[in-house]
Amino acid sequence: MNTFKHLIEGLLKKRNSFNRIWFGGDSYTPPPFSYQVNFPRLELVLKGTYVNEIEDQGHGINTVTIHEGDALYVPPNCWNKPQWDESCSVLSLLFGRRQLGFSLVSKKKGLEGFTDVRKHSVPTRTGHAIDHILEAINALAHELHKQPMDEYLLLALLNYCSSILDQPNNAANNRGEDLYQGICIYIQENFHRSITRANIANRFNISPNHLSRMFRKQGHMTLADYISWVRIDRAKFMLKRYDFRLSEVATRCGFQDVNYFFRVFKSKTGLTPTEYRASAHVG
C-alpha cells in the first residue's frame, strides 16, 4: 500500500496539471484483445512511452503514444489496447464497484514479460464523493470539449484516492476480503486471456489451493465458476452491443472452443447465444 500512496502523493506534489489527457471510447468496434471492462480505469504514465490503440473522437481508431505526465481515462465498457512495445512504467487505478484497485506495471523494450508488477486493493463504499467524481468524468468523456474540466476532475479523483489510502481499514480483518476483491478485478481485466488457477495464484503470490478455498469461502462459488460468470457476462454485453460472429464472441471472451462456449452459455442463461442476441434486439 505504501508504494501506491507514495506514487500518488509524488504525482500530486510534482505537478498540478497533466501534459495531456486521453479518453477511451466505445463508438467503434474494439480490436481483438482490447482491455474492456464494466468499471472505469485511469492509467498514468510514470516513465517512458505507452503506445495504445484508442478511439479518436469522430475519426475512427488511432494508434497514439502516451508520454510521461500524460493520463488515459477509460470509462465503463469503453476500451483501449496497449501494445507494450516500448519501455514504460504505468500506474493504473481500477474503480470496481466494491474495490479500488492499484496496479504498477513496468516494461522494458525488447524483453518478454513485465519487469515489475505490483498490485493492491482497498475497499470502497458507494454513496461517497468518489462516485460523483467518476460520474462527472464519464459524462465529460462523451463531450467534444473537455478542457480544463477534465484536468480538474482527474486531480480531484487522485486526491480522493490518496485520502482513501490514508484511511485505516482494519487491515488484519480485511486482508482476505481485499485479496479476494483484487483477484476479482484481475479476472475482470483479463477474462479474454488464458487465465488458470496456477497463473492467478502465481500472480498474487498464494498457493493454488489457498486460491480455491478463498473463492469457496468469500465468493460462495468455485474459481472456475467465477471466471465463467465473468466471461458469460461479457459475452452477453458483446452479443447485445456488436455484430461479431459467434466464434469471435467466444474467442474475445476467452473461450478457445466455440462448442464449449455454446454449452456454457446455454447452461448459464437458458438460451443459446443466437437466441440471446435475438431476444436482446427485440427488447
Rosetta silent file (secondary structure, phi, psi, omega in degrees, C-alpha in Angstrom):
SEQUENCE: MNTFKHLIEGLLKKRNSFNRIWFGGDSYTPPPFSYQVNFPRLELVLKGTYVNEIEDQGHGINTVTIHEGDALYVPPNCWNKPQWDESCSVLSLLFGRRQLGFSLVSKKKGLEGFTDVRKHSVPTRTGHAIDHILEAINALAHELHKQPMDEYLLLALLNYCSSILDQPNNAANNRGEDLYQGICIYIQENFHRSITRANIANRFNISPNHLSRMFRKQGHMTLADYISWVRIDRAKFMLKRYDFRLSEVATRCGFQDVNYFFRVFKSKTGLTPTEYRASAHVG
SCORE:     score description
SCORE:     0.000 S_00000001
   1 L     0.000  -40.430 -177.845    0.000    0.000    0.000 S_00000001
   2 H   -60.212  -34.142  178.434    2.800    2.423    0.866 S_00000001
   3 H   -57.317  -48.809 -176.002    4.168    2.093   -2.686 S_00000001
   4 H   -73.766  -34.936  176.068    0.941    3.367   -4.224 S_00000001
   5 H   -61.275  -45.573  179.992    0.391    6.020   -1.575 S_00000001
   6 H   -67.858  -38.061  178.868    3.865    7.447   -2.228 S_00000001
   7 H   -62.102  -47.010 -178.444    3.416    7.267   -6.007 S_00000001
   8 H   -68.378  -42.036  177.341    0.143    9.198   -5.935 S_00000001
   9 H   -61.953  -39.341  178.544    1.431   11.732   -3.418 S_00000001
  10 H   -64.252  -40.981  177.903    4.543   12.198   -5.564 S_00000001
  11 H   -62.890  -42.487 -178.120    2.435   12.794   -8.667 S_00000001
  12 H   -69.360  -32.656  178.592    0.292   15.368   -6.870 S_00000001
  13 H   -77.336  -35.646 -175.166    3.347   17.194   -5.482 S_00000001
  14 H   -70.227  -36.843 -176.154    5.297   17.086   -8.735 S_00000001
  15 L  -146.781  147.718  173.994    2.606   18.593  -10.892 S_00000001
  16 L  -110.878   22.101  177.636   -0.728   20.280  -10.568 S_00000001
  17 L  -157.364  165.116  175.051   -1.609   19.535  -14.177 S_00000001
  18 L  -106.345  147.968  175.937   -1.356   16.821  -16.829 S_00000001
  19 L   -64.392  -46.119  178.461    0.540   17.234  -20.082 S_00000001
  20 L  -157.656  143.670  177.923   -2.358   15.628  -21.978 S_00000001
  21 E  -116.021  123.562  177.342   -5.424   13.592  -21.073 S_00000001
  22 E  -103.377  154.700  179.127   -6.625   10.888  -23.441 S_00000001
  23 E  -129.421  136.777  170.814  -10.014    9.171  -23.258 S_00000001
  24 L   -78.816  156.687  179.439  -11.108    5.699  -24.292 S_00000001
  25 E  -137.897 -178.101  178.290  -14.371    5.331  -26.191 S_00000001
  26 L  -147.877   35.878  176.185  -16.826    2.748  -27.460 S_00000001
  27 L   -85.949  -22.517 -178.504  -18.273    4.210  -30.655 S_00000001
  28 L  -116.550  155.693 -179.834  -16.232    1.851  -32.832 S_00000001
  29 L   -65.115  125.036 -178.309  -15.780   -1.904  -32.667 S_00000001
  30 L   -69.675  144.835  174.589  -12.767   -2.650  -30.429 S_00000001
  31 L   -67.596  161.382  178.469   -9.893   -4.646  -31.935 S_00000001
  32 L   -57.688  147.203  176.597   -9.241   -8.151  -30.573 S_00000001
  33 L    65.166   25.162  171.492   -7.577   -8.408  -27.141 S_00000001
  34 L   -74.008  154.945  170.948   -8.544   -4.883  -26.139 S_00000001
  35 E   -84.270  121.012 -178.922   -8.995   -4.102  -22.457 S_00000001
  36 E  -149.629  111.712 -178.516  -12.729   -3.558  -21.911 S_00000001
  37 L  -132.159  171.358 -174.631  -14.409   -3.878  -18.519 S_00000001
  38 L   -94.850   20.660  174.229  -17.569   -2.565  -16.888 S_00000001
  39 L  -133.018  157.668 -178.380  -15.811   -0.226  -14.450 S_00000001
  40 L   -71.433  153.567  177.032  -13.751    2.973  -15.006 S_00000001
  41 E  -137.520  144.706  174.694   -9.953    2.912  -15.235 S_00000001
  42 E  -125.623  125.308 -179.276   -7.311    5.611  -15.006 S_00000001
  43 E  -118.173  128.400 -176.325   -3.815    4.966  -16.382 S_00000001
  44 E  -119.330  124.721 -179.426   -0.917    7.296  -15.579 S_00000001
  45 E   -85.823  114.629 -179.139    2.408    7.086  -17.420 S_00000001
  46 E   -87.285  -35.508 -179.950    5.217    7.474  -14.881 S_00000001
  47 E  -149.457  152.564  171.377    8.121    6.831  -17.286 S_00000001
  48 E    77.202 -157.838 -178.362    8.701    6.116  -20.945 S_00000001
  49 E  -126.351  133.836 -173.741    6.150    5.888  -23.733 S_00000001
  50 E  -116.425  103.008 -174.763    2.917    3.905  -23.588 S_00000001
  51 E   -90.368  130.662 -176.930    1.590    3.076  -27.070 S_00000001
  52 E  -138.984  152.060  161.602   -2.141    2.331  -27.365 S_00000001
  53 E   -94.684  125.783  175.361   -4.906    1.938  -29.860 S_00000001
  54 E  -142.991  172.766  176.814   -7.845    4.106  -28.783 S_00000001
  55 E   -79.432  139.445  169.239  -10.692    5.978  -30.432 S_00000001
  56 L  -101.162  110.592 -168.031  -10.118    9.385  -31.893 S_00000001
  57 L   -48.191  113.807  177.656  -13.485   11.003  -31.210 S_00000001
  58 L    83.577   -2.748 -175.132  -15.351   11.112  -34.504 S_00000001
  59 L  -128.172   18.714  176.605  -12.350    9.978  -36.576 S_00000001
  60 L    90.991 -154.901 -176.364  -12.084    6.222  -36.046 S_00000001
  61 E  -107.492  130.266 -179.416   -9.361    4.252  -34.272 S_00000001
  62 E  -126.253  155.030  169.518   -5.819    5.601  -33.987 S_00000001
  63 E   -93.406  124.031 -176.544   -2.523    4.439  -32.516 S_00000001
  64 E  -123.363  152.515  176.061   -1.326    7.059  -30.033 S_00000001
  65 E  -107.917  116.246 -177.494    1.816    7.467  -27.960 S_00000001
  66 E  -100.075  121.785 -170.604    1.073    8.432  -24.380 S_00000001
  67 E   -99.111  169.554  173.836    4.057   10.075  -22.716 S_00000001
  68 L   -53.964  131.961 -177.691    5.289   10.602  -19.178 S_00000001
  69 L    92.254   -7.060  176.218    2.974   13.081  -17.486 S_00000001
  70 L   -92.181  165.715  176.751    0.001   12.071  -19.637 S_00000001
  71 E  -134.766  148.494  173.798   -3.136   10.271  -18.448 S_00000001
  72 E  -124.151  120.582  177.619   -5.563    7.872  -20.109 S_00000001
  73 E  -110.002  129.250 -177.895   -9.091    7.624  -18.697 S_00000001
  74 E  -120.714  107.774  179.810  -11.287    4.741  -19.857 S_00000001
  75 L   -66.381  169.102  179.838  -14.988    4.951  -18.873 S_00000001
  76 L   -56.427  137.695  177.604  -17.015    1.798  -18.144 S_00000001
  77 L    65.140    7.656  169.554  -17.406   -0.542  -21.152 S_00000001
  78 L   -92.554  176.117 -169.760  -15.023    1.580  -23.223 S_00000001
  79 E  -142.086  160.758  166.916  -11.725    0.139  -24.369 S_00000001
  80 E  -147.867  157.758  179.695   -8.020    0.619  -25.043 S_00000001
  81 E  -130.984   97.523  177.457   -5.425   -1.721  -26.500 S_00000001
  82 E   -68.403  146.169  177.299   -1.863   -1.346  -25.145 S_00000001
  83 L  -100.487  -26.141  176.602    0.920   -2.530  -27.424 S_00000001
  84 L    54.587   36.019  178.729    3.688   -2.773  -24.785 S_00000001
  85 L   -91.533  -21.925 -175.952    6.403   -2.409  -27.458 S_00000001
  86 L  -110.059  161.911  176.240    8.290    0.463  -25.781 S_00000001
  87 L   -70.434  131.764  179.745    9.868    0.854  -22.351 S_00000001
  88 E  -163.691  162.850  172.991    7.388    2.336  -19.894 S_00000001
  89 E  -132.658  123.702 -171.450    6.071    2.311  -16.352 S_00000001
  90 E  -126.960  128.572  174.268    2.302    2.687  -15.924 S_00000001
  91 E  -100.352  123.016 -179.904    0.231    3.191  -12.772 S_00000001
  92 E  -113.646  137.606  172.940   -3.378    2.037  -13.167 S_00000001
  93 E  -114.209  126.771 -172.833   -6.308    2.818  -10.878 S_00000001
  94 E  -118.172  115.478 -170.623   -9.269    0.457  -11.257 S_00000001
  95 E   -98.950   76.341  177.974  -12.588    1.670   -9.859 S_00000001
  96 L   -70.776  170.279 -176.941  -14.542   -1.521   -9.162 S_00000001
  97 L   -63.753  -39.701 -178.109  -17.966   -1.496   -7.565 S_00000001
  98 L  -116.276   -3.947 -170.659  -16.683   -2.513   -4.137 S_00000001
  99 E  -141.977  138.666  171.483  -12.950   -2.190   -4.557 S_00000001
 100 E  -101.657  115.233 -177.186  -10.391    0.375   -5.643 S_00000001
 101 E  -102.495  145.536  177.211   -7.529   -1.466   -7.310 S_00000001
 102 E  -123.420  138.288  179.916   -3.990   -0.224   -7.906 S_00000001
 103 E  -142.431  129.529  175.390   -1.562   -1.760  -10.389 S_00000001
 104 E  -116.610  120.697 -177.427    2.005   -0.764  -11.247 S_00000001
 105 E  -127.090  130.666  175.603    3.424   -2.351  -14.397 S_00000001
 106 E  -119.873  142.570 -178.217    6.857   -1.775  -15.923 S_00000001
 107 E  -135.472  136.939  175.212    8.000   -2.997  -19.329 S_00000001
 108 L  -109.623  132.642 -178.070   11.425   -2.917  -20.966 S_00000001
 109 L   -58.341  133.212  176.911   11.653   -2.739  -24.727 S_00000001
 110 L    87.879   -8.257  179.949   12.811   -5.983  -26.304 S_00000001
 111 L  -106.190  140.421  175.834   12.192   -8.130  -23.228 S_00000001
 112 L   -74.177  144.365  176.733    9.375  -10.635  -22.898 S_00000001
 113 L    75.383 -177.159 -177.251    7.017  -10.131  -19.998 S_00000001
 114 L  -108.159  144.842 -175.128    6.950   -7.350  -17.435 S_00000001
 115 L   -87.964  -22.501 -176.668    9.828   -6.430  -15.163 S_00000001
 116 E  -149.411  113.302  178.652    7.822   -5.054  -12.244 S_00000001
 117 E  -127.566  118.167  176.830    4.225   -5.908  -11.390 S_00000001
 118 E  -129.949  142.257 -178.638    2.686   -4.780   -8.114 S_00000001
 119 E  -136.813  149.065  177.066   -0.966   -4.853   -7.144 S_00000001
 120 E  -156.152  152.410  175.604   -3.013   -3.647   -4.208 S_00000001
 121 E  -144.701  150.906  177.189   -6.676   -3.061   -3.500 S_00000001
 122 E  -133.345  149.790  179.574   -8.730   -1.340   -0.810 S_00000001
 123 E   -73.005  146.365  172.627  -12.469   -1.496   -0.167 S_00000001
 124 L  -126.528  161.719  178.940  -14.662    1.421   -1.196 S_00000001
 125 L  -123.039  148.500  177.825  -18.258    2.190   -0.359 S_00000001
 126 L   -77.704  164.365  177.812  -20.991    3.616   -2.544 S_00000001
 127 L    85.448   15.270  179.060  -22.687    6.907   -1.768 S_00000001
 128 L  -113.375  174.547 -173.871  -19.468    8.903   -1.391 S_00000001
 129 H   -59.732  -31.317 -177.383  -17.949   11.756   -3.355 S_00000001
 130 H   -59.531  -33.817  178.302  -15.821    9.427   -5.490 S_00000001
 131 H   -61.439  -41.496 -176.611  -18.997    8.114   -7.158 S_00000001
 132 H   -75.054  -33.710  175.854  -19.978   11.620   -8.249 S_00000001
 133 H   -63.751  -46.494  179.291  -16.467   12.488   -9.453 S_00000001
 134 H   -63.299  -41.016  179.058  -16.420    9.353  -11.617 S_00000001
 135 H   -60.401  -40.955  179.555  -19.939   10.060  -12.887 S_00000001
 136 H   -66.754  -41.753  179.542  -18.861   13.554  -13.950 S_00000001
 137 H   -66.904  -40.918  178.879  -15.733   12.276  -15.751 S_00000001
 138 H   -60.702  -40.229  178.017  -17.727    9.542  -17.513 S_00000001
 139 H   -68.101  -42.608 -179.071  -20.192   12.149  -18.778 S_00000001
 140 H   -62.965  -31.135 -177.823  -17.401   14.521  -19.824 S_00000001
 141 L   -58.799  -26.592 -178.303  -15.742   11.730  -21.832 S_00000001
 142 L   -89.986   -3.833  179.981  -18.593   11.912  -24.362 S_00000001
 143 L   -91.246  151.245 -177.416  -18.290   15.676  -24.840 S_00000001
 144 L   -72.781  -42.323 -177.604  -16.198   17.220  -27.601 S_00000001
 145 L  -104.141  113.592 -173.063  -14.642   19.973  -25.453 S_00000001
 146 L  -110.808  -21.352 -175.509  -13.158   18.566  -22.258 S_00000001
 147 L   -87.137  146.518   -3.813  -10.549   21.108  -21.134 S_00000001
 148 L   -91.405    7.598 -174.870   -9.984   22.324  -18.474 S_00000001
 149 H   -60.758  -36.333 -178.579  -12.739   20.368  -16.687 S_00000001
 150 H   -60.163  -40.817 -178.734  -11.057   17.018  -17.372 S_00000001
 151 H   -67.794  -44.346  178.983   -7.917   18.106  -15.566 S_00000001
 152 H   -59.762  -43.534 -176.625   -9.765   19.467  -12.526 S_00000001
 153 H   -68.907  -40.390  179.319  -11.820   16.285  -12.210 S_00000001
 154 H   -67.902  -37.165  176.830   -8.838   13.926  -12.570 S_00000001
 155 H   -66.439  -38.136  175.501   -6.850   15.860   -9.973 S_00000001
 156 H   -63.230  -40.351  179.575   -9.851   15.687   -7.639 S_00000001
 157 H   -63.620  -44.829  179.070  -10.051   11.949   -8.287 S_00000001
 158 H   -63.520  -41.539  177.932   -6.353   11.427   -7.480 S_00000001
 159 H   -63.171  -38.844  179.449   -6.638   13.468   -4.294 S_00000001
 160 H   -67.121  -40.666  177.770   -9.661   11.432   -3.228 S_00000001
 161 H   -63.104  -38.233  177.003   -7.817    8.164   -3.922 S_00000001
 162 H   -62.439  -39.485  179.779   -4.899    9.419   -1.846 S_00000001
 163 H   -68.293  -33.297  177.056   -7.281   10.141    1.033 S_00000001
 164 H   -64.548  -40.397  178.799   -8.719    6.598    0.777 S_00000001
 165 H   -67.577  -22.925  178.413   -5.206    5.170    1.140 S_00000001
 166 H   -76.578  -21.269 -173.503   -4.748    7.320    4.254 S_00000001
 167 L   -78.970  134.585  173.880   -7.752    5.787    5.989 S_00000001
 168 L   -65.940  139.403 -175.502   -7.198    2.845    8.343 S_00000001
 169 L  -128.624   29.991  179.224   -9.086   -0.148    7.004 S_00000001
 170 L    49.956   57.563 -170.165   -8.712   -2.779    9.740 S_00000001
 171 H   -53.082  -40.252 -176.897   -6.050   -4.479    7.658 S_00000001
 172 H   -63.568  -39.432 -177.961   -5.895   -7.630    9.741 S_00000001
 173 H   -78.529  -30.003 -171.630   -9.629   -8.238    9.433 S_00000001
 174 H  -101.785   -0.725 -173.529   -9.982   -7.211    5.807 S_00000001
 175 H   -58.102  -44.368 -179.844   -6.824   -8.693    4.292 S_00000001
 176 H   -65.039  -42.612  178.755   -8.611  -11.770    2.958 S_00000001
 177 H   -65.234  -41.363  179.613  -11.513   -9.762    1.567 S_00000001
 178 H   -62.349  -43.270  179.301   -9.140   -7.239   -0.047 S_00000001
 179 H   -63.336  -44.194  179.248   -7.141  -10.022   -1.682 S_00000001
 180 H   -59.522  -47.887 -179.109  -10.310  -11.697   -2.932 S_00000001
 181 H   -65.529  -36.728  177.277  -11.651   -8.457   -4.430 S_00000001
 182 H   -63.011  -39.530  177.743   -8.257   -7.697   -6.006 S_00000001
 183 H   -67.516  -38.192  176.832   -8.251  -11.105   -7.697 S_00000001
 184 H   -60.139  -43.508  177.895  -11.818  -10.498   -8.911 S_00000001
 185 H   -62.394  -42.109  179.115  -10.703   -7.229  -10.520 S_00000001
 186 H   -59.945  -43.907  179.441   -7.752   -9.015  -12.128 S_00000001
 187 H   -65.076  -40.566  178.525  -10.066  -11.648  -13.631 S_00000001
 188 H   -64.141  -30.680  176.327  -12.441   -8.964  -14.908 S_00000001
 189 H   -75.032  -32.858 -168.002   -9.487   -7.263  -16.616 S_00000001
 190 H  -117.758   21.150 -176.774   -8.067  -10.442  -18.148 S_00000001
 191 L   -58.751  -27.131 -176.369  -11.128  -12.591  -18.909 S_00000001
 192 L   -81.358   -6.844 -179.345  -10.215  -12.631  -22.617 S_00000001
 193 L   -99.477  172.673  176.119   -6.828  -14.229  -21.914 S_00000001
 194 L   -81.064   95.237 -179.733   -5.872  -17.763  -20.931 S_00000001
 195 L  -110.810  131.323 -177.404   -6.128  -17.447  -17.145 S_00000001
 196 L  -124.741  166.782  176.826   -5.730  -20.517  -14.955 S_00000001
 197 H   -57.514  -40.588 -176.491   -5.726  -21.250  -11.245 S_00000001
 198 H   -66.986  -45.461 -176.247   -1.953  -21.672  -11.357 S_00000001
 199 H   -76.236  -26.737  173.839   -1.108  -18.383  -13.069 S_00000001
 200 H   -68.298  -44.903  179.092   -3.572  -16.383  -10.934 S_00000001
 201 H   -60.545  -41.439  178.985   -2.089  -17.899   -7.773 S_00000001
 202 H   -64.628  -41.309 -178.919    1.417  -17.102   -9.016 S_00000001
 203 H   -62.013  -35.700 -176.356    0.470  -13.505   -9.854 S_00000001
 204 L  -102.686    9.033  173.159   -0.844  -12.922   -6.312 S_00000001
 205 L    58.249   44.495  174.015    1.864  -14.996   -4.582 S_00000001
 206 L  -131.094  167.353 -179.987   -0.500  -17.505   -2.970 S_00000001
 207 L   -79.747  150.762  176.570   -0.904  -21.259   -3.355 S_00000001
 208 H   -56.683  -38.941  179.633   -3.463  -22.637   -5.847 S_00000001
 209 H   -65.876  -39.232  177.103   -5.229  -24.483   -3.025 S_00000001
 210 H   -63.865  -39.449  178.049   -5.497  -21.275   -0.959 S_00000001
 211 H   -60.129  -46.441 -179.758   -6.934  -19.511   -4.018 S_00000001
 212 H   -63.487  -42.631  179.146   -9.614  -22.191   -4.425 S_00000001
 213 H   -63.020  -39.116 -179.265  -10.520  -22.091   -0.725 S_00000001
 214 H   -60.133  -43.090 -178.662  -10.796  -18.301   -0.849 S_00000001
 215 H   -70.746  -35.053  176.731  -13.366  -18.386   -3.643 S_00000001
 216 H   -66.957  -36.058 -177.438  -15.442  -21.047   -1.946 S_00000001
 217 H   -81.850  -50.846 -173.988  -15.415  -19.042    1.299 S_00000001
 218 H   -81.638  -40.436 -174.057  -15.591  -15.434    0.074 S_00000001
 219 H  -100.557   -7.649 -179.824  -17.439  -15.841   -3.206 S_00000001
 220 L    55.813   33.372  174.524  -19.547  -18.905   -2.408 S_00000001
 221 L  -157.668  165.858  178.109  -18.577  -20.377   -5.787 S_00000001
 222 L   -77.745  160.752  175.450  -15.563  -22.064   -7.329 S_00000001
 223 H   -58.295  -43.792 -179.729  -12.854  -20.069   -9.083 S_00000001
 224 H   -61.057  -39.248  178.759  -13.785  -21.755  -12.381 S_00000001
 225 H   -65.452  -38.323  179.457  -17.430  -20.740  -11.914 S_00000001
 226 H   -66.321  -43.988  178.126  -16.423  -17.134  -11.270 S_00000001
 227 H   -59.923  -43.432  178.440  -14.240  -16.995  -14.397 S_00000001
 228 H   -62.671  -41.052  179.557  -17.127  -18.485  -16.419 S_00000001
 229 H   -60.914  -45.518  179.175  -19.554  -15.955  -14.921 S_00000001
 230 H   -62.152  -44.774 -177.356  -17.312  -13.023  -15.909 S_00000001
 231 H   -66.150  -41.745  179.519  -16.820  -14.390  -19.431 S_00000001
 232 H   -68.632  -37.044  176.482  -20.522  -15.084  -19.992 S_00000001
 233 H   -60.303  -41.735  178.486  -21.430  -11.632  -18.645 S_00000001
 234 H   -71.727  -34.452  176.744  -19.067  -10.041  -21.184 S_00000001
 235 H   -62.326  -41.704  177.550  -20.386  -12.333  -23.935 S_00000001
 236 H   -60.064  -42.776  177.691  -23.921  -11.090  -23.201 S_00000001
 237 H   -61.990  -45.644 -178.138  -22.674   -7.500  -23.500 S_00000001
 238 H   -66.420  -37.669  179.068  -20.905   -8.228  -26.809 S_00000001
 239 H   -64.861  -34.649  178.472  -23.923  -10.050  -28.256 S_00000001
 240 H   -78.461  -34.633 -168.732  -26.089   -7.010  -27.486 S_00000001
 241 H   -92.811  -33.570 -171.569  -23.553   -4.348  -28.486 S_00000001
 242 L  -125.410  162.964  178.404  -21.694   -5.747  -31.529 S_00000001
 243 L  -100.756   34.291  178.289  -22.358   -7.797  -34.657 S_00000001
 244 L   -62.035  147.271  167.116  -19.460  -10.184  -34.073 S_00000001
 245 L   -62.207  153.254 -176.621  -19.725  -13.724  -35.386 S_00000001
 246 H   -61.767  -35.396  178.259  -20.415  -16.140  -32.552 S_00000001
 247 H   -64.289  -33.865  179.338  -16.979  -17.709  -32.924 S_00000001
 248 H   -73.996  -37.916  174.483  -15.417  -14.262  -32.470 S_00000001
 249 H   -57.783  -45.158  179.765  -17.512  -13.558  -29.366 S_00000001
 250 H   -58.392  -49.560 -178.280  -16.255  -16.855  -27.951 S_00000001
 251 H   -62.883  -43.686 -178.348  -12.601  -16.019  -28.681 S_00000001
 252 H   -66.885  -19.635  179.808  -12.875  -12.459  -27.348 S_00000001
 253 L  -101.761    9.626  173.599  -14.320  -13.820  -24.105 S_00000001
 254 L    91.502    8.085  177.469  -11.553  -16.351  -23.548 S_00000001
 255 L   -97.175  115.594 -179.524  -13.262  -19.482  -24.919 S_00000001
 256 L   -81.685  -22.216 -179.466  -10.972  -21.279  -27.348 S_00000001
 257 L  -110.317  111.547 -174.955  -13.598  -23.929  -28.185 S_00000001
 258 H   -65.102  -33.797  178.426  -16.760  -22.385  -29.656 S_00000001
 259 H   -66.497  -37.720  175.531  -18.834  -25.503  -28.925 S_00000001
 260 H   -64.582  -40.694  176.193  -17.811  -25.333  -25.272 S_00000001
 261 H   -57.106  -46.420  179.753  -18.801  -21.635  -25.273 S_00000001
 262 H   -58.656  -45.131 -177.397  -22.263  -22.573  -26.607 S_00000001
 263 H   -64.410  -45.188 -179.120  -22.721  -25.218  -23.888 S_00000001
 264 H   -65.745  -42.955 -178.657  -21.618  -22.922  -21.047 S_00000001
 265 H   -61.171  -44.572 -179.790  -23.709  -20.008  -22.346 S_00000001
 266 H   -65.232  -39.438 -178.770  -26.838  -22.173  -22.592 S_00000001
 267 H   -68.570  -31.775 -177.152  -26.290  -23.648  -19.123 S_00000001
 268 H   -86.683  -29.065 -173.184  -25.829  -20.196  -17.540 S_00000001
 269 H  -115.147  -17.079 -175.734  -28.576  -18.263  -19.384 S_00000001
 270 L    81.795   -1.092 -179.877  -31.051  -20.880  -20.589 S_00000001
 271 L  -128.458  153.633  169.438  -30.624  -19.559  -24.151 S_00000001
 272 L   -75.140  161.675  176.017  -28.192  -20.196  -26.963 S_00000001
 273 H   -55.392  -39.598  179.222  -26.039  -17.193  -27.967 S_00000001
 274 H   -64.046  -44.244  179.036  -28.166  -16.797  -31.111 S_00000001
 275 H   -65.290  -39.504  179.320  -31.405  -16.830  -29.103 S_00000001
 276 H   -63.775  -44.522  178.465  -29.970  -14.367  -26.578 S_00000001
 277 H   -60.359  -43.653 -179.893  -28.900  -11.953  -29.315 S_00000001
 278 H   -63.747  -42.407 -178.886  -32.352  -12.129  -30.944 S_00000001
 279 H   -68.960  -34.894  178.797  -34.148  -11.527  -27.634 S_00000001
 280 H   -66.835  -39.190 -179.935  -31.838   -8.619  -26.785 S_00000001
 281 H   -70.587  -34.401  177.144  -32.501   -6.942  -30.130 S_00000001
 282 H   -66.701  -41.289 -179.341  -36.247   -7.401  -29.732 S_00000001
 283 L   -66.953    0.000    0.000  -36.082   -5.857  -26.266 S_00000001
